[in-house]
Amino acid sequence: MDVLVCIGSSCHVRGSYEIMNNLKAMITEKDLDSQVQVKVAFCLGYCKAGVTIKVDEQLVTGVTKENLTEVFDEYVLKKVD
């Protein structure tokens, strides 16, 4: 599974690098390194919606450090189980 994190200007300002690093830590913590890869994208086209990630083909907008655990559980963990 690929998780793309937008690092375009708007998402960068809203903390996409921190979100990307936290995602990597969560993946390692759950021992999913061989199943889930975090990659960067330079713009996913939803600049007004906050940090955007793409889990396989599903876009998730408005990702914050406050809701990241919920997003991770819903869009990553449920798909690898």
mmCIF file as gemmi writes it, N, C-alpha and C atoms, coordinates in Angstrom:
data_model
loop_
_atom_site.group_PDB
_atom_site.id
_atom_site.type_symbol
_atom_site.label_atom_id
_atom_site.label_alt_id
_atom_site.label_comp_id
_atom_site.label_asym_id
_atom_site.label_entity_id
_atom_site.label_seq_id
_atom_site.pdbx_PDB_ins_code
_atom_site.Cartn_x
_atom_site.Cartn_y
_atom_site.Cartn_z
_atom_site.occupancy
_atom_site.B_iso_or_equiv
_atom_site.pdbx_formal_charge
_atom_site.auth_seq_id
_atom_site.auth_asym_id
_atom_site.pdbx_PDB_model_num
ATOM 1 N N . MET Axp A 1 ? 0.837 -1.169 0 1 0 ? 1 A 1
ATOM 2 C CA . MET Axp A 1 ? 0 0 0 1 0 ? 1 A 1
ATOM 3 C C . MET Axp A 1 ? 0.886 1.238 0 1 0 ? 1 A 1
ATOM 4 N N . ASP Axp A 2 ? 0.529 2.195 -0.831 1 0 ? 2 A 1
ATOM 5 C CA . ASP Axp A 2 ? 1.244 3.465 -0.872 1 0 ? 2 A 1
ATOM 6 C C . ASP Axp A 2 ? 0.397 4.55 -0.221 1 0 ? 2 A 1
ATOM 7 N N . VAL Axp A 3 ? 1.043 5.366 0.596 1 0 ? 3 A 1
ATOM 8 C CA . VAL Axp A 3 ? 0.403 6.538 1.186 1 0 ? 3 A 1
ATOM 9 C C . VAL Axp A 3 ? 1.19 7.745 0.697 1 0 ? 3 A 1
ATOM 10 N N . LEU Axp A 4 ? 0.548 8.567 -0.129 1 0 ? 4 A 1
ATOM 11 C CA . LEU Axp A 4 ? 1.175 9.779 -0.638 1 0 ? 4 A 1
ATOM 12 C C . LEU Axp A 4 ? 0.781 10.948 0.246 1 0 ? 4 A 1
ATOM 13 N N . VAL Axp A 5 ? 1.745 11.746 0.63 1 0 ? 5 A 1
ATOM 14 C CA . VAL Axp A 5 ? 1.489 12.938 1.44 1 0 ? 5 A 1
ATOM 15 C C . VAL Axp A 5 ? 1.848 14.148 0.597 1 0 ? 5 A 1
ATOM 16 N N . CYS Axp A 6 ? 0.881 15.036 0.434 1 0 ? 6 A 1
ATOM 17 C CA . CYS Axp A 6 ? 1.129 16.247 -0.343 1 0 ? 6 A 1
ATOM 18 C C . CYS Axp A 6 ? 2.115 17.148 0.405 1 0 ? 6 A 1
ATOM 19 N N . ILE Axp A 7 ? 3.125 17.602 -0.315 1 0 ? 7 A 1
ATOM 20 C CA . ILE Axp A 7 ? 4.081 18.545 0.275 1 0 ? 7 A 1
ATOM 21 C C . ILE Axp A 7 ? 4.123 19.846 -0.52 1 0 ? 7 A 1
ATOM 22 N N . GLY Axp A 8 ? 3.05 20.094 -1.283 1 0 ? 8 A 1
ATOM 23 C CA . GLY Axp A 8 ? 2.942 21.366 -1.992 1 0 ? 8 A 1
ATOM 24 C C . GLY Axp A 8 ? 2.895 22.514 -1.002 1 0 ? 8 A 1
ATOM 25 N N . SER Axp A 9 ? 2.982 23.72 -1.499 1 0 ? 9 A 1
ATOM 26 C CA . SER Axp A 9 ? 3.09 24.91 -0.639 1 0 ? 9 A 1
ATOM 27 C C . SER Axp A 9 ? 2.019 24.978 0.436 1 0 ? 9 A 1
ATOM 28 N N . SER Axp A 10 ? 0.768 24.814 0.064 1 0 ? 10 A 1
ATOM 29 C CA . SER Axp A 10 ? -0.33 24.947 1.017 1 0 ? 10 A 1
ATOM 30 C C . SER Axp A 10 ? -0.263 23.858 2.092 1 0 ? 10 A 1
ATOM 31 N N . CYS Axp A 11 ? -0.039 22.628 1.678 1 0 ? 11 A 1
ATOM 32 C CA . CYS Axp A 11 ? 0.041 21.529 2.647 1 0 ? 11 A 1
ATOM 33 C C . CYS Axp A 11 ? 1.302 21.641 3.509 1 0 ? 11 A 1
ATOM 34 N N . HIS Axp A 12 ? 2.382 22.082 2.905 1 0 ? 12 A 1
ATOM 35 C CA . HIS Axp A 12 ? 3.627 22.262 3.657 1 0 ? 12 A 1
ATOM 36 C C . HIS Axp A 12 ? 3.422 23.239 4.817 1 0 ? 12 A 1
ATOM 37 N N . VAL Axp A 13 ? 2.768 24.357 4.525 1 0 ? 13 A 1
ATOM 38 C CA . VAL Axp A 13 ? 2.515 25.373 5.547 1 0 ? 13 A 1
ATOM 39 C C . VAL Axp A 13 ? 1.627 24.812 6.657 1 0 ? 13 A 1
ATOM 40 N N . ARG Axp A 14 ? 0.785 23.858 6.319 1 0 ? 14 A 1
ATOM 41 C CA . ARG Axp A 14 ? -0.151 23.284 7.299 1 0 ? 14 A 1
ATOM 42 C C . ARG Axp A 14 ? 0.427 22.06 8.017 1 0 ? 14 A 1
ATOM 43 N N . GLY Axp A 15 ? 1.703 21.773 7.792 1 0 ? 15 A 1
ATOM 44 C CA . GLY Axp A 15 ? 2.36 20.731 8.577 1 0 ? 15 A 1
ATOM 45 C C . GLY Axp A 15 ? 2.485 19.368 7.94 1 0 ? 15 A 1
ATOM 46 N N . SER Axp A 16 ? 2.519 19.311 6.616 1 0 ? 16 A 1
ATOM 47 C CA . SER Axp A 16 ? 2.568 18 5.957 1 0 ? 16 A 1
ATOM 48 C C . SER Axp A 16 ? 3.83 17.201 6.281 1 0 ? 16 A 1
ATOM 49 N N . TYR Axp A 17 ? 4.958 17.873 6.507 1 0 ? 17 A 1
ATOM 50 C CA . TYR Axp A 17 ? 6.183 17.131 6.84 1 0 ? 17 A 1
ATOM 51 C C . TYR Axp A 17 ? 6.051 16.456 8.207 1 0 ? 17 A 1
ATOM 52 N N . GLU Axp A 18 ? 5.44 17.148 9.16 1 0 ? 18 A 1
ATOM 53 C CA . GLU Axp A 18 ? 5.214 16.549 10.476 1 0 ? 18 A 1
ATOM 54 C C . GLU Axp A 18 ? 4.247 15.366 10.355 1 0 ? 18 A 1
ATOM 55 N N . ILE Axp A 19 ? 3.215 15.531 9.567 1 0 ? 19 A 1
ATOM 56 C CA . ILE Axp A 19 ? 2.263 14.447 9.353 1 0 ? 19 A 1
ATOM 57 C C . ILE Axp A 19 ? 2.95 13.254 8.693 1 0 ? 19 A 1
ATOM 58 N N . MET Axp A 20 ? 3.781 13.521 7.707 1 0 ? 20 A 1
ATOM 59 C CA . MET Axp A 20 ? 4.512 12.446 7.035 1 0 ? 20 A 1
ATOM 60 C C . MET Axp A 20 ? 5.423 11.701 8.018 1 0 ? 20 A 1
ATOM 61 N N . ASN Axp A 21 ? 6.144 12.42 8.831 1 0 ? 21 A 1
ATOM 62 C CA . ASN Axp A 21 ? 7.031 11.787 9.81 1 0 ? 21 A 1
ATOM 63 C C . ASN Axp A 21 ? 6.251 11.001 10.854 1 0 ? 21 A 1
ATOM 64 N N . ASN Axp A 22 ? 5.109 11.535 11.29 1 0 ? 22 A 1
ATOM 65 C CA . ASN Axp A 22 ? 4.267 10.819 12.242 1 0 ? 22 A 1
ATOM 66 C C . ASN Axp A 22 ? 3.686 9.555 11.627 1 0 ? 22 A 1
ATOM 67 N N . LEU Axp A 23 ? 3.289 9.625 10.363 1 0 ? 23 A 1
ATOM 68 C CA . LEU Axp A 23 ? 2.796 8.435 9.664 1 0 ? 23 A 1
ATOM 69 C C . LEU Axp A 23 ? 3.864 7.349 9.612 1 0 ? 23 A 1
ATOM 70 N N . LYS Axp A 24 ? 5.078 7.747 9.274 1 0 ? 24 A 1
ATOM 71 C CA . LYS Axp A 24 ? 6.182 6.775 9.216 1 0 ? 24 A 1
ATOM 72 C C . LYS Axp A 24 ? 6.391 6.117 10.578 1 0 ? 24 A 1
ATOM 73 N N . ALA Axp A 25 ? 6.323 6.905 11.637 1 0 ? 25 A 1
ATOM 74 C CA . ALA Axp A 25 ? 6.496 6.355 12.984 1 0 ? 25 A 1
ATOM 75 C C . ALA Axp A 25 ? 5.372 5.394 13.335 1 0 ? 25 A 1
ATOM 76 N N . MET Axp A 26 ? 4.142 5.722 12.96 1 0 ? 26 A 1
ATOM 77 C CA . MET Axp A 26 ? 3.004 4.848 13.241 1 0 ? 26 A 1
ATOM 78 C C . MET Axp A 26 ? 3.129 3.533 12.478 1 0 ? 26 A 1
ATOM 79 N N . ILE Axp A 27 ? 3.584 3.609 11.266 1 0 ? 27 A 1
ATOM 80 C CA . ILE Axp A 27 ? 3.766 2.406 10.446 1 0 ? 27 A 1
ATOM 81 C C . ILE Axp A 27 ? 4.825 1.506 11.065 1 0 ? 27 A 1
ATOM 82 N N . THR Axp A 28 ? 5.915 2.101 11.499 1 0 ? 28 A 1
ATOM 83 C CA . THR Axp A 28 ? 6.977 1.323 12.149 1 0 ? 28 A 1
ATOM 84 C C . THR Axp A 28 ? 6.487 0.736 13.463 1 0 ? 28 A 1
ATOM 85 N N . GLU Axp A 29 ? 5.763 1.527 14.233 1 0 ? 29 A 1
ATOM 86 C CA . GLU Axp A 29 ? 5.24 1.067 15.524 1 0 ? 29 A 1
ATOM 87 C C . GLU Axp A 29 ? 4.317 -0.149 15.366 1 0 ? 29 A 1
ATOM 88 N N . LYS Axp A 30 ? 3.55 -0.17 14.28 1 0 ? 30 A 1
ATOM 89 C CA . LYS Axp A 30 ? 2.625 -1.284 14.019 1 0 ? 30 A 1
ATOM 90 C C . LYS Axp A 30 ? 3.277 -2.396 13.206 1 0 ? 30 A 1
ATOM 91 N N . ASP Axp A 31 ? 4.601 -2.268 12.955 1 0 ? 31 A 1
ATOM 92 C CA . ASP Axp A 31 ? 5.369 -3.271 12.197 1 0 ? 31 A 1
ATOM 93 C C . ASP Axp A 31 ? 4.792 -3.494 10.8 1 0 ? 31 A 1
ATOM 94 N N . LEU Axp A 32 ? 4.473 -2.394 10.129 1 0 ? 32 A 1
ATOM 95 C CA . LEU Axp A 32 ? 3.89 -2.45 8.792 1 0 ? 32 A 1
ATOM 96 C C . LEU Axp A 32 ? 4.841 -1.968 7.703 1 0 ? 32 A 1
ATOM 97 N N . ASP Axp A 33 ? 6.119 -1.838 8.039 1 0 ? 33 A 1
ATOM 98 C CA . ASP Axp A 33 ? 7.091 -1.29 7.083 1 0 ? 33 A 1
ATOM 99 C C . ASP Axp A 33 ? 7.14 -2.055 5.765 1 0 ? 33 A 1
ATOM 100 N N . SER Axp A 34 ? 6.9 -3.345 5.803 1 0 ? 34 A 1
ATOM 101 C CA . SER Axp A 34 ? 6.955 -4.131 4.568 1 0 ? 34 A 1
ATOM 102 C C . SER Axp A 34 ? 5.656 -4.048 3.768 1 0 ? 34 A 1
ATOM 103 N N . GLN Axp A 35 ? 4.596 -3.497 4.378 1 0 ? 35 A 1
ATOM 104 C CA . GLN Axp A 35 ? 3.3 -3.429 3.701 1 0 ? 35 A 1
ATOM 105 C C . GLN Axp A 35 ? 2.88 -2.023 3.288 1 0 ? 35 A 1
ATOM 106 N N . VAL Axp A 36 ? 3.395 -1.012 3.974 1 0 ? 36 A 1
ATOM 107 C CA . VAL Axp A 36 ? 2.956 0.36 3.734 1 0 ? 36 A 1
ATOM 108 C C . VAL Axp A 36 ? 4.175 1.246 3.487 1 0 ? 36 A 1
ATOM 109 N N . GLN Axp A 37 ? 4.136 1.968 2.38 1 0 ? 37 A 1
ATOM 110 C CA . GLN Axp A 37 ? 5.213 2.894 2.047 1 0 ? 37 A 1
ATOM 111 C C . GLN Axp A 37 ? 4.654 4.315 2.003 1 0 ? 37 A 1
ATOM 112 N N . VAL Axp A 38 ? 5.342 5.236 2.667 1 0 ? 38 A 1
ATOM 113 C CA . VAL Axp A 38 ? 4.964 6.647 2.639 1 0 ? 38 A 1
ATOM 114 C C . VAL Axp A 38 ? 5.821 7.334 1.588 1 0 ? 38 A 1
ATOM 115 N N . LYS Axp A 39 ? 5.155 8.038 0.693 1 0 ? 39 A 1
ATOM 116 C CA . LYS Axp A 39 ? 5.834 8.756 -0.381 1 0 ? 39 A 1
ATOM 117 C C . LYS Axp A 39 ? 5.312 10.188 -0.414 1 0 ? 39 A 1
ATOM 118 N N . VAL Axp A 40 ? 6.003 11.049 -1.129 1 0 ? 40 A 1
ATOM 119 C CA . VAL Axp A 40 ? 5.571 12.444 -1.242 1 0 ? 40 A 1
ATOM 120 C C . VAL Axp A 40 ? 4.916 12.689 -2.592 1 0 ? 40 A 1
ATOM 121 N N . ALA Axp A 41 ? 4.025 13.672 -2.604 1 0 ? 41 A 1
ATOM 122 C CA . ALA Axp A 41 ? 3.41 14.158 -3.835 1 0 ? 41 A 1
ATOM 123 C C . ALA Axp A 41 ? 3.507 15.678 -3.788 1 0 ? 41 A 1
ATOM 124 N N . PHE Axp A 42 ? 3.754 16.304 -4.92 1 0 ? 42 A 1
ATOM 125 C CA . PHE Axp A 42 ? 3.963 17.744 -4.912 1 0 ? 42 A 1
ATOM 126 C C . PHE Axp A 42 ? 2.682 18.549 -4.996 1 0 ? 42 A 1
ATOM 127 N N . CYS Axp A 43 ? 1.581 17.978 -5.389 1 0 ? 43 A 1
ATOM 128 C CA . CYS Axp A 43 ? 0.277 18.62 -5.272 1 0 ? 43 A 1
ATOM 129 C C . CYS Axp A 43 ? -0.78 17.597 -5.641 1 0 ? 43 A 1
ATOM 130 N N . LEU Axp A 44 ? -1.732 17.435 -4.757 1 0 ? 44 A 1
ATOM 131 C CA . LEU Axp A 44 ? -2.838 16.515 -5.022 1 0 ? 44 A 1
ATOM 132 C C . LEU Axp A 44 ? -4.104 17.269 -5.417 1 0 ? 44 A 1
ATOM 133 N N . GLY Axp A 45 ? -4.006 18.604 -5.524 1 0 ? 45 A 1
ATOM 134 C CA . GLY Axp A 45 ? -5.078 19.403 -6.075 1 0 ? 45 A 1
ATOM 135 C C . GLY Axp A 45 ? -6.183 19.826 -5.121 1 0 ? 45 A 1
ATOM 136 N N . TYR Axp A 46 ? -5.975 19.679 -3.837 1 0 ? 46 A 1
ATOM 137 C CA . TYR Axp A 46 ? -7.001 20.061 -2.869 1 0 ? 46 A 1
ATOM 138 C C . TYR Axp A 46 ? -6.425 21.045 -1.855 1 0 ? 46 A 1
ATOM 139 N N . CYS Axp A 47 ? -5.826 22.091 -2.348 1 0 ? 47 A 1
ATOM 140 C CA . CYS Axp A 47 ? -5.069 23.033 -1.535 1 0 ? 47 A 1
ATOM 141 C C . CYS Axp A 47 ? -5.905 23.706 -0.44 1 0 ? 47 A 1
ATOM 142 N N . LYS Axp A 48 ? -7.152 23.979 -0.699 1 0 ? 48 A 1
ATOM 143 C CA . LYS Axp A 48 ? -7.995 24.663 0.281 1 0 ? 48 A 1
ATOM 144 C C . LYS Axp A 48 ? -8.487 23.728 1.374 1 0 ? 48 A 1
ATOM 145 N N . ALA Axp A 49 ? -8.298 22.423 1.198 1 0 ? 49 A 1
ATOM 146 C CA . ALA Axp A 49 ? -8.863 21.446 2.131 1 0 ? 49 A 1
ATOM 147 C C . ALA Axp A 49 ? -7.899 21.055 3.24 1 0 ? 49 A 1
ATOM 148 N N . GLY Axp A 50 ? -6.769 21.701 3.338 1 0 ? 50 A 1
ATOM 149 C CA . GLY Axp A 50 ? -5.778 21.316 4.351 1 0 ? 50 A 1
ATOM 150 C C . GLY Axp A 50 ? -4.859 20.242 3.819 1 0 ? 50 A 1
ATOM 151 N N . VAL Axp A 51 ? -4.099 19.62 4.681 1 0 ? 51 A 1
ATOM 152 C CA . VAL Axp A 51 ? -3.155 18.589 4.241 1 0 ? 51 A 1
ATOM 153 C C . VAL Axp A 51 ? -3.947 17.435 3.637 1 0 ? 51 A 1
ATOM 154 N N . THR Axp A 52 ? -3.516 17.032 2.459 1 0 ? 52 A 1
ATOM 155 C CA . THR Axp A 52 ? -4.177 15.951 1.738 1 0 ? 52 A 1
ATOM 156 C C . THR Axp A 52 ? -3.228 14.774 1.63 1 0 ? 52 A 1
ATOM 157 N N . ILE Axp A 53 ? -3.767 13.579 1.868 1 0 ? 53 A 1
ATOM 158 C CA . ILE Axp A 53 ? -3.006 12.359 1.626 1 0 ? 53 A 1
ATOM 159 C C . ILE Axp A 53 ? -3.813 11.486 0.679 1 0 ? 53 A 1
ATOM 160 N N . LYS Axp A 54 ? -3.136 10.557 0.047 1 0 ? 54 A 1
ATOM 161 C CA . LYS Axp A 54 ? -3.789 9.616 -0.848 1 0 ? 54 A 1
ATOM 162 C C . LYS Axp A 54 ? -3.361 8.217 -0.427 1 0 ? 54 A 1
ATOM 163 N N . VAL Axp A 55 ? -4.323 7.42 -0.013 1 0 ? 55 A 1
ATOM 164 C CA . VAL Axp A 55 ? -4.057 6.05 0.411 1 0 ? 55 A 1
ATOM 165 C C . VAL Axp A 55 ? -4.5 5.161 -0.743 1 0 ? 55 A 1
ATOM 166 N N . ASP Axp A 56 ? -3.516 4.554 -1.416 1 0 ? 56 A 1
ATOM 167 C CA . ASP Axp A 56 ? -3.768 3.884 -2.685 1 0 ? 56 A 1
ATOM 168 C C . ASP Axp A 56 ? -4.501 4.869 -3.589 1 0 ? 56 A 1
ATOM 169 N N . GLU Axp A 57 ? -5.748 4.65 -3.913 1 0 ? 57 A 1
ATOM 170 C CA . GLU Axp A 57 ? -6.459 5.573 -4.808 1 0 ? 57 A 1
ATOM 171 C C . GLU Axp A 57 ? -7.463 6.462 -4.089 1 0 ? 57 A 1
ATOM 172 N N . GLN Axp A 58 ? -7.51 6.415 -2.763 1 0 ? 58 A 1
ATOM 173 C CA . GLN Axp A 58 ? -8.487 7.188 -2 1 0 ? 58 A 1
ATOM 174 C C . GLN Axp A 58 ? -7.868 8.457 -1.426 1 0 ? 58 A 1
ATOM 175 N N . LEU Axp A 59 ? -8.448 9.603 -1.772 1 0 ? 59 A 1
ATOM 176 C CA . LEU Axp A 59 ? -7.998 10.881 -1.233 1 0 ? 59 A 1
ATOM 177 C C . LEU Axp A 59 ? -8.607 11.128 0.138 1 0 ? 59 A 1
ATOM 178 N N . VAL Axp A 60 ? -7.789 11.653 1.039 1 0 ? 60 A 1
ATOM 179 C CA . VAL Axp A 60 ? -8.238 12.038 2.371 1 0 ? 60 A 1
ATOM 180 C C . VAL Axp A 60 ? -7.765 13.474 2.576 1 0 ? 60 A 1
ATOM 181 N N . THR Axp A 61 ? -8.702 14.384 2.783 1 0 ? 61 A 1
ATOM 182 C CA . THR Axp A 61 ? -8.36 15.796 2.943 1 0 ? 61 A 1
ATOM 183 C C . THR Axp A 61 ? -8.528 16.218 4.393 1 0 ? 61 A 1
ATOM 184 N N . GLY Axp A 62 ? -7.94 17.349 4.721 1 0 ? 62 A 1
ATOM 185 C CA . GLY Axp A 62 ? -8.099 17.918 6.058 1 0 ? 62 A 1
ATOM 186 C C . GLY Axp A 62 ? -7.369 17.151 7.146 1 0 ? 62 A 1
ATOM 187 N N . VAL Axp A 63 ? -6.277 16.495 6.787 1 0 ? 63 A 1
ATOM 188 C CA . VAL Axp A 63 ? -5.51 15.729 7.769 1 0 ? 63 A 1
ATOM 189 C C . VAL Axp A 63 ? -4.707 16.696 8.635 1 0 ? 63 A 1
ATOM 190 N N . THR Axp A 64 ? -4.785 16.492 9.941 1 0 ? 64 A 1
ATOM 191 C CA . THR Axp A 64 ? -4.042 17.307 10.901 1 0 ? 64 A 1
ATOM 192 C C . THR Axp A 64 ? -3.33 16.382 11.875 1 0 ? 64 A 1
ATOM 193 N N . LYS Axp A 65 ? -2.427 16.939 12.66 1 0 ? 65 A 1
ATOM 194 C CA . LYS Axp A 65 ? -1.771 16.096 13.665 1 0 ? 65 A 1
ATOM 195 C C . LYS Axp A 65 ? -2.785 15.649 14.719 1 0 ? 65 A 1
ATOM 196 N N . GLU Axp A 66 ? -3.852 16.435 14.895 1 0 ? 66 A 1
ATOM 197 C CA . GLU Axp A 66 ? -4.876 16.085 15.875 1 0 ? 66 A 1
ATOM 198 C C . GLU Axp A 66 ? -5.753 14.905 15.423 1 0 ? 66 A 1
ATOM 199 N N . ASN Axp A 67 ? -6.012 14.781 14.124 1 0 ? 67 A 1
ATOM 200 C CA . ASN Axp A 67 ? -6.862 13.689 13.652 1 0 ? 67 A 1
ATOM 201 C C . ASN Axp A 67 ? -6.088 12.576 12.942 1 0 ? 67 A 1
ATOM 202 N N . LEU Axp A 68 ? -4.78 12.65 12.977 1 0 ? 68 A 1
ATOM 203 C CA . LEU Axp A 68 ? -3.963 11.687 12.235 1 0 ? 68 A 1
ATOM 204 C C . LEU Axp A 68 ? -4.162 10.251 12.707 1 0 ? 68 A 1
ATOM 205 N N . THR Axp A 69 ? -4.269 10.034 13.999 1 0 ? 69 A 1
ATOM 206 C CA . THR Axp A 69 ? -4.462 8.668 14.493 1 0 ? 69 A 1
ATOM 207 C C . THR Axp A 69 ? -5.767 8.09 13.961 1 0 ? 69 A 1
ATOM 208 N N . GLU Axp A 70 ? -6.811 8.876 13.985 1 0 ? 70 A 1
ATOM 209 C CA . GLU Axp A 70 ? -8.107 8.429 13.463 1 0 ? 70 A 1
ATOM 210 C C . GLU Axp A 70 ? -8.018 8.135 11.962 1 0 ? 70 A 1
ATOM 211 N N . VAL Axp A 71 ? -7.365 9.011 11.219 1 0 ? 71 A 1
ATOM 212 C CA . VAL Axp A 71 ? -7.186 8.815 9.779 1 0 ? 71 A 1
ATOM 213 C C . VAL Axp A 71 ? -6.368 7.549 9.519 1 0 ? 71 A 1
ATOM 214 N N . PHE Axp A 72 ? -5.297 7.367 10.267 1 0 ? 72 A 1
ATOM 215 C CA . PHE Axp A 72 ? -4.441 6.183 10.12 1 0 ? 72 A 1
ATOM 216 C C . PHE Axp A 72 ? -5.24 4.908 10.377 1 0 ? 72 A 1
ATOM 217 N N . ASP Axp A 73 ? -5.998 4.894 11.466 1 0 ? 73 A 1
ATOM 218 C CA . ASP Axp A 73 ? -6.796 3.708 11.801 1 0 ? 73 A 1
ATOM 219 C C . ASP Axp A 73 ? -7.815 3.397 10.712 1 0 ? 73 A 1
ATOM 220 N N . GLU Axp A 74 ? -8.504 4.425 10.233 1 0 ? 74 A 1
ATOM 221 C CA . GLU Axp A 74 ? -9.582 4.251 9.261 1 0 ? 74 A 1
ATOM 222 C C . GLU Axp A 74 ? -9.089 3.904 7.858 1 0 ? 74 A 1
ATOM 223 N N . TYR Axp A 75 ? -8.06 4.577 7.396 1 0 ? 75 A 1
ATOM 224 C CA . TYR Axp A 75 ? -7.667 4.45 5.996 1 0 ? 75 A 1
ATOM 225 C C . TYR Axp A 75 ? -6.455 3.562 5.749 1 0 ? 75 A 1
ATOM 226 N N . VAL Axp A 76 ? -5.673 3.29 6.78 1 0 ? 76 A 1
ATOM 227 C CA . VAL Axp A 76 ? -4.505 2.429 6.603 1 0 ? 76 A 1
ATOM 228 C C . VAL Axp A 76 ? -4.708 1.091 7.323 1 0 ? 76 A 1
ATOM 229 N N . LEU Axp A 77 ? -4.893 1.134 8.616 1 0 ? 77 A 1
ATOM 230 C CA . LEU Axp A 77 ? -4.99 -0.117 9.388 1 0 ? 77 A 1
ATOM 231 C C . LEU Axp A 77 ? -6.119 -1.024 8.902 1 0 ? 77 A 1
ATOM 232 N N . LYS Axp A 78 ? -7.27 -0.468 8.643 1 0 ? 78 A 1
ATOM 233 C CA . LYS Axp A 78 ? -8.399 -1.289 8.201 1 0 ? 78 A 1
ATOM 234 C C . LYS Axp A 78 ? -8.14 -1.964 6.852 1 0 ? 78 A 1
ATOM 235 N N . LYS Axp A 79 ? -7.256 -1.383 6.054 1 0 ? 79 A 1
ATOM 236 C CA . LYS Axp A 79 ? -6.992 -1.935 4.721 1 0 ? 79 A 1
ATOM 237 C C . LYS Axp A 79 ? -5.868 -2.969 4.723 1 0 ? 79 A 1
ATOM 238 N N . VAL Axp A 80 ? -5.044 -2.967 5.74 1 0 ? 80 A 1
ATOM 239 C CA . VAL Axp A 80 ? -3.957 -3.955 5.775 1 0 ? 80 A 1
ATOM 240 C C . VAL Axp A 80 ? -4.29 -5.166 6.615 1 0 ? 80 A 1
ATOM 241 N N . ASP Axp A 81 ? -5.344 -5.092 7.406 1 0 ? 81 A 1
ATOM 242 C CA . ASP Axp A 81 ? -5.74 -6.234 8.24 1 0 ? 81 A 1
ATOM 243 C C . ASP Axp A 81 ? -6.306 -7.365 7.414 1 0 ? 81 A 1
